[in-house]
């Protein structure tokens, strides 16, 4: 295990995971309904303990869920077993992901991109390029620079989303939303951005 993996694993060991609400993302659910997404092959980048991956599998999506922390994936696998759904769990760096699989219909990222872009944006974009095809959709939920919380998620401006993700995708929507914290408490302000390749 690398030092970075050990760091993220320890966050799950000590339950120091403020991003982990244990609730399926309301914004993800909203987009699925608004955009009339039909179940297909979906890749989740930075899946954490698997709440959204398991939710998506319950909706009929064929889910591949990726995270760097083995312990997070163990939590996800336990949740999937408890709910009787199948998810393919992959322990890997999302900025160097190599999957022997066809391109995905959808990619979902709740709070991974806004972290990894600071260290390896080019690797993250290469992963997106390899994982998608013409017609694939990307939904990414990030921190919003109009509200900087301490502590809180890394934040972006709207123009940064367009500059970075617009190199590969066409914009469908960018709008503000709020993350959900545990117990349905309103969390930090974010950007919901939906893209089509």
PyMOL commands that set and color helices and strands:
alter all, ss='L'
color gray80, all
select helices_A, chain A and resi 3-13+26-34+51-58+70-83+94-96+113-131+158-165+182-184
alter helices_A, ss='H'
color red, helices_A
select strands_A, chain A and resi 41-45+62-67+87-91+106-110+137-144+155-156+170-181+185-196
alter strands_A, ss='S'
color yellow, strands_A
deselect
rebuild
show_as cartoon
